[in-house]
Amino acid sequence: MSATSAPVLEPAETVSDLSARRGHSPAQRLQHLLHRRPALSPLAVLIIAIVIFSLVNARFYSAVNLSLVAQQTAVIGSLAVGQTLIILTAGIDLSVGAIMVLACFIAANLVYTDHTPVPLALLVAVLVSVVAQAINGLLVTRIKLPPFIVTLGTFNAFTAITLIYAKGQTITLNPGSGLLWTGESFLIGNFRVTYGVVLMAGLYLVIAYALRCTAWGRHLYATGDDAEAARLAGINTRRVLLSAYLVAGLVIAVSAWILAGRVGGADPNSGLNANLESITAVVIGGTSLFGGRGSLIGSLLGALIVQVFDNGLALAGVDANYQVLAVGVLVIAAVSVDQWIRKVKA
């Protein structure tokens, strides 16, 4: 047999790699690439959107406007961290925004009415968020209720509790209050960055490390991908699912602090659409609604895409209704791409 009768595989090259390199069409190779790197799709969309909106209106890429986009992303971007954890387990959480507003209002009220020290008020906000998510997690893991139904019910419950507790009032805190620290800013060159944006970035770094470099993160992905297979492999899937909700509770408490700095206190009607906006960011960011595939960087890109589209279309003079339409089309396109990617074959 001649030396050229069969391809020679490098030590690290598998048969499937060779097939992907030689036997697949360009579309199939793209499908494989997006399956391995789900964040590439939203990154491409974000770059294209920035280029187009910069050409439409030169004010878009000004330091002032880009700083505004970053500040607008902080609340939903941080909330998307917690939402990503839930969606990675093949669940969905419709209550994250309601819990965030409740925690924010309780903390602000403690500082404003009872003159509670800010660290203690923040600790109470953490306790409220974690307990609320523990309720969600226990209903899902112990009683085996669908996450969609559970969080739809608790969304209404937590929203009602906030409105009853607030009695129709808003709270405006004095500038300089530690609870408003996340709304303060500093300059990096010509860019004005709030501490809320920095806190959001810190959330992404910490949780991304946990997902990528710890056994907990690997178990979370495995549980979302195939809960039964994960259980047979020795993973306590109920504990993993519950931990995802509890960690999301911690993230929501941080989001509540960022929200307080953003609105200058607390408003029971703030964040009304935060639940759906966080899901939108995660889905556009390439995290699969079927669980087990996705990344936090994708969720951040998704949150940025939503804000870039809103800001860019506004600067272009497009009616606000069309801005909502554009986001809706993006969500449908993202889910369609996810369905296509999930059909990948070796």
C-alpha positions as CSV (number, residue, x, y, z in Angstrom):
1,M,0.0,0.0,0.0
2,S,1.4,3.4,-1.0
3,A,2.3,6.1,1.5
4,T,-0.5,8.3,0.1
5,S,-3.3,5.8,0.2
6,A,-4.7,7.1,3.5
7,P,-4.5,10.4,5.3
8,V,-2.1,10.6,8.2
9,L,-3.7,11.9,11.4
10,E,-1.7,14.0,13.8
11,P,-1.5,12.7,17.4
12,A,-4.1,15.2,18.6
13,E,-6.3,14.9,15.6
14,T,-9.4,12.6,15.7
15,V,-11.4,11.1,12.9
16,S,-14.2,13.5,13.6
17,D,-11.8,16.4,13.3
18,L,-10.6,15.2,9.9
19,S,-14.2,14.8,8.9
20,A,-15.1,18.3,10.0
21,R,-12.0,19.6,8.1
22,R,-12.6,17.7,4.8
23,G,-16.0,16.3,4.6
24,H,-18.3,19.1,5.8
25,S,-19.7,22.0,3.9
26,P,-19.0,25.6,4.9
27,A,-22.4,25.7,6.7
28,Q,-21.7,22.6,8.6
29,R,-18.3,23.9,9.7
30,L,-20.0,27.1,10.8
31,Q,-22.5,25.0,12.7
32,H,-19.7,23.1,14.5
33,L,-17.9,26.4,15.3
34,L,-20.9,28.0,16.8
35,H,-21.6,24.9,18.8
36,R,-18.2,25.1,20.3
37,R,-18.2,28.9,20.6
38,P,-21.8,30.1,21.2
39,A,-20.6,33.6,22.0
40,L,-19.3,34.2,18.4
41,S,-22.8,34.8,17.0
42,P,-23.8,37.6,19.4
43,L,-20.3,39.1,19.0
44,A,-20.7,39.3,15.3
45,V,-24.2,40.9,15.7
46,L,-22.8,43.5,18.2
47,I,-19.9,44.5,15.9
48,I,-22.2,44.8,12.9
49,A,-24.7,46.9,14.8
50,I,-22.0,49.2,16.2
51,V,-20.6,49.8,12.7
52,I,-24.0,50.5,11.1
53,F,-25.2,52.8,13.9
54,S,-21.9,54.7,13.8
55,L,-22.4,55.3,10.1
56,V,-26.0,56.4,10.5
57,N,-25.2,58.9,13.3
58,A,-21.7,60.0,14.2
59,R,-22.9,60.8,17.8
60,F,-23.3,57.0,18.4
61,Y,-19.6,56.3,18.9
62,S,-19.0,59.4,21.0
63,A,-17.5,58.8,24.5
64,V,-20.6,60.3,26.2
65,N,-23.0,58.1,24.3
66,L,-21.0,54.9,24.7
67,S,-20.7,55.7,28.4
68,L,-24.5,56.0,28.6
69,V,-24.9,52.6,26.8
70,A,-22.6,51.0,29.4
71,Q,-24.5,52.5,32.3
72,Q,-27.9,51.4,30.8
73,T,-26.5,47.9,30.5
74,A,-25.4,47.6,34.2
75,V,-28.8,46.6,35.7
76,I,-30.0,44.1,33.1
77,G,-26.4,42.9,32.4
78,S,-26.0,42.0,36.1
79,L,-29.4,40.4,36.3
80,A,-28.6,38.4,33.2
81,V,-25.8,36.6,35.2
82,G,-28.4,35.1,37.5
83,Q,-30.8,34.3,34.7
84,T,-28.0,32.5,32.8
85,L,-27.4,30.2,35.7
86,I,-31.0,29.2,35.7
87,I,-31.3,28.8,31.9
88,L,-28.1,26.7,31.9
89,T,-30.1,24.1,34.0
90,A,-32.8,24.1,31.3
91,G,-35.0,26.2,33.5
92,I,-36.2,29.8,33.2
93,D,-36.9,32.5,35.9
94,L,-39.6,35.0,35.4
95,S,-39.3,36.4,38.9
96,V,-35.7,37.8,39.0
97,G,-36.8,41.4,38.3
98,A,-39.5,41.3,40.9
99,I,-37.1,40.0,43.5
100,M,-34.6,42.7,42.6
101,V,-37.1,45.5,43.0
102,L,-38.3,44.0,46.3
103,A,-34.8,43.7,47.7
104,C,-33.9,47.2,46.4
105,F,-37.0,48.8,48.0
106,I,-36.5,47.1,51.4
107,A,-32.9,48.1,51.6
108,A,-33.7,51.7,50.6
109,N,-36.5,51.9,53.1
110,L,-34.3,50.7,55.9
111,V,-31.8,53.4,55.1
112,Y,-34.3,56.2,54.5
113,T,-36.8,55.5,57.3
114,D,-35.0,53.6,60.0
115,H,-31.5,55.1,59.3
116,T,-30.1,51.5,59.2
117,P,-26.4,51.4,58.3
118,V,-25.9,50.7,54.6
119,P,-23.9,47.4,55.1
120,L,-26.7,46.0,57.3
121,A,-29.4,47.1,54.7
122,L,-27.4,45.4,52.0
123,L,-27.2,42.3,54.1
124,V,-31.0,42.3,54.5
125,A,-31.3,42.7,50.7
126,V,-29.1,39.6,50.2
127,L,-31.2,37.7,52.7
128,V,-34.4,38.7,51.0
129,S,-33.1,37.7,47.5
130,V,-31.6,34.4,48.6
131,V,-34.7,33.4,50.6
132,A,-36.9,34.3,47.6
133,Q,-34.8,32.2,45.3
134,A,-34.7,29.4,47.8
135,I,-38.5,29.2,47.6
136,N,-38.2,29.0,43.8
137,G,-35.5,26.3,44.0
138,L,-37.3,24.2,46.6
139,L,-40.5,24.2,44.6
140,V,-38.6,23.1,41.5
141,T,-36.4,20.5,43.1
142,R,-38.6,19.1,45.9
143,I,-42.1,19.4,44.6
144,K,-41.0,18.9,41.0
145,L,-43.0,21.9,39.6
146,P,-41.9,23.3,36.2
147,P,-39.7,26.4,36.6
148,F,-41.8,28.4,34.3
149,I,-45.0,27.9,36.4
150,V,-43.1,28.4,39.7
151,T,-41.5,31.6,38.8
152,L,-44.6,33.0,37.0
153,G,-46.4,32.5,40.3
154,T,-43.7,34.0,42.5
155,F,-43.3,36.9,40.0
156,N,-46.9,37.9,40.8
157,A,-46.4,37.2,44.5
158,F,-43.2,39.2,44.9
159,T,-44.6,42.1,42.8
160,A,-47.6,42.3,45.0
161,I,-45.5,42.2,48.2
162,T,-43.4,45.1,46.9
163,L,-46.5,47.2,46.0
164,I,-48.1,46.4,49.4
165,Y,-44.9,47.2,51.3
166,A,-44.2,50.4,49.3
167,K,-47.8,51.7,49.7
168,G,-47.5,53.5,46.3
169,Q,-44.5,55.6,47.4
170,T,-41.1,56.0,46.0
171,I,-37.9,56.6,48.0
172,T,-35.3,59.2,47.0
173,L,-32.1,59.0,49.0
174,N,-29.7,61.9,49.6
175,P,-26.6,62.0,47.4
176,G,-23.7,60.5,49.2
177,S,-25.6,57.7,50.7
178,G,-23.6,54.4,50.5
179,L,-26.6,52.7,48.8
180,L,-26.2,55.1,45.9
181,W,-22.5,54.4,45.5
182,T,-23.1,52.2,42.4
183,G,-24.5,55.3,40.7
184,E,-21.3,57.4,41.2
185,S,-18.8,57.5,38.4
186,F,-15.2,58.2,37.5
187,L,-13.4,59.0,34.3
188,I,-11.3,56.7,32.2
189,G,-10.0,59.1,29.5
190,N,-13.2,60.6,28.1
191,F,-15.4,57.7,29.3
192,R,-17.4,58.1,32.4
193,V,-17.9,54.8,34.1
194,T,-20.2,54.2,37.1
195,Y,-19.2,51.8,39.9
196,G,-22.3,49.9,39.0
197,V,-20.7,48.9,35.7
198,V,-17.5,47.9,37.6
199,L,-19.6,45.8,40.0
200,M,-21.4,44.2,37.0
201,A,-18.0,43.3,35.5
202,G,-16.9,41.8,38.8
203,L,-20.0,39.6,38.8
204,Y,-19.2,38.3,35.4
205,L,-15.5,37.6,36.3
206,V,-16.4,35.7,39.5
207,I,-19.3,33.6,38.2
208,A,-17.5,32.9,34.9
209,Y,-14.5,31.6,36.8
210,A,-16.9,29.4,38.9
211,L,-18.6,28.0,35.8
212,R,-15.4,27.3,33.9
213,C,-12.9,26.3,36.6
214,T,-14.8,24.5,39.4
215,A,-16.6,21.2,39.8
216,W,-19.8,23.1,40.6
217,G,-19.7,24.7,37.2
218,R,-19.1,21.4,35.3
219,H,-21.9,19.8,37.3
220,L,-24.2,22.7,36.4
221,Y,-23.6,22.3,32.7
222,A,-23.9,18.5,32.9
223,T,-27.2,18.8,34.8
224,G,-28.6,21.2,32.2
225,D,-27.5,19.1,29.3
226,D,-28.9,15.8,30.5
227,A,-30.1,15.6,34.1
228,E,-30.6,11.8,34.1
229,A,-27.2,11.1,32.7
230,A,-25.7,13.5,35.2
231,R,-27.5,11.7,38.0
232,L,-26.3,8.3,36.8
233,A,-22.7,9.7,36.8
234,G,-23.0,10.4,40.5
235,I,-24.0,14.1,40.4
236,N,-26.6,15.2,43.0
237,T,-28.7,17.0,40.4
238,R,-31.3,18.3,43.0
239,R,-28.5,19.9,45.0
240,V,-27.0,21.4,41.8
241,L,-30.3,22.9,40.7
242,L,-31.0,24.4,44.2
243,S,-27.5,25.9,44.3
244,A,-28.1,27.6,40.9
245,Y,-31.1,29.4,42.4
246,L,-29.3,30.3,45.6
247,V,-26.3,31.8,43.7
248,A,-28.8,33.6,41.4
249,G,-30.2,35.1,44.6
250,L,-26.9,36.5,45.6
251,V,-26.5,38.0,42.1
252,I,-30.0,39.5,42.3
253,A,-29.0,41.3,45.5
254,V,-26.1,42.9,43.7
255,S,-28.4,43.9,40.9
256,A,-30.7,45.5,43.5
257,W,-27.8,47.6,44.7
258,I,-26.9,48.6,41.2
259,L,-30.6,49.5,40.6
260,A,-30.6,51.7,43.7
261,G,-27.7,53.7,42.3
262,R,-29.3,53.9,38.9
263,V,-32.7,55.3,40.1
264,G,-31.3,57.3,43.1
265,G,-33.3,55.2,45.6
266,A,-36.2,52.9,45.1
267,D,-39.3,52.8,43.0
268,P,-41.8,49.9,43.1
269,N,-42.5,50.4,39.4
270,S,-38.9,50.3,38.3
271,G,-37.7,47.2,36.5
272,L,-41.1,46.2,35.4
273,N,-39.7,44.5,32.3
274,A,-36.5,43.4,33.9
275,N,-37.6,39.7,33.9
276,L,-38.1,39.5,30.2
277,E,-35.2,41.8,29.4
278,S,-32.8,39.5,31.3
279,I,-34.2,36.5,29.4
280,T,-33.8,38.4,26.1
281,A,-30.2,39.2,26.9
282,V,-29.4,35.6,27.7
283,V,-31.1,34.1,24.7
284,I,-29.6,36.6,22.3
285,G,-26.3,35.9,23.9
286,G,-26.4,32.3,22.6
287,T,-27.4,30.4,25.8
288,S,-29.6,27.5,24.9
289,L,-33.1,27.5,26.4
290,F,-32.8,23.7,26.4
291,G,-29.9,24.0,28.9
292,G,-26.3,22.8,29.0
293,R,-24.8,25.2,26.5
294,G,-23.9,28.8,26.7
295,S,-21.6,31.3,28.4
296,L,-21.7,34.4,30.5
297,I,-19.8,36.4,28.0
298,G,-22.6,35.7,25.6
299,S,-25.1,37.0,28.1
300,L,-23.1,40.2,28.5
301,L,-23.0,40.6,24.7
302,G,-26.7,40.0,24.5
303,A,-27.4,42.7,27.1
304,L,-25.1,45.1,25.2
305,I,-26.9,44.2,21.9
306,V,-30.3,45.2,23.3
307,Q,-29.0,48.5,24.6
308,V,-27.0,49.3,21.4
309,F,-30.1,48.6,19.3
310,D,-32.3,50.8,21.6
311,N,-29.8,53.6,21.6
312,G,-28.8,53.4,18.0
313,L,-32.3,53.3,16.7
314,A,-33.3,56.2,18.9
315,L,-30.4,58.3,17.5
316,A,-31.5,57.3,14.0
317,G,-34.9,58.7,14.8
318,V,-36.7,55.4,14.6
319,D,-40.1,55.2,16.3
320,A,-39.8,53.5,19.8
321,N,-42.3,50.8,18.7
322,Y,-39.9,49.7,15.9
323,Q,-37.2,49.4,18.6
324,V,-39.3,46.8,20.4
325,L,-39.9,45.1,17.1
326,A,-36.2,44.9,16.4
327,V,-35.5,43.2,19.7
328,G,-38.3,40.8,19.2
329,V,-36.9,39.8,15.8
330,L,-33.5,39.3,17.4
331,V,-34.9,36.9,20.0
332,I,-36.6,34.8,17.4
333,A,-33.5,34.8,15.2
334,A,-31.3,33.8,18.3
335,V,-33.6,30.9,19.2
336,S,-33.7,29.8,15.5
337,V,-29.9,29.7,15.4
338,D,-29.8,27.8,18.6
339,Q,-32.2,25.1,17.2
340,W,-29.9,24.9,14.1
341,I,-26.8,24.6,16.2
342,R,-28.3,21.9,18.4
343,K,-28.7,19.7,15.3
344,V,-24.9,19.6,14.9
345,K,-23.5,16.2,13.9
346,A,-20.0,14.9,14.3
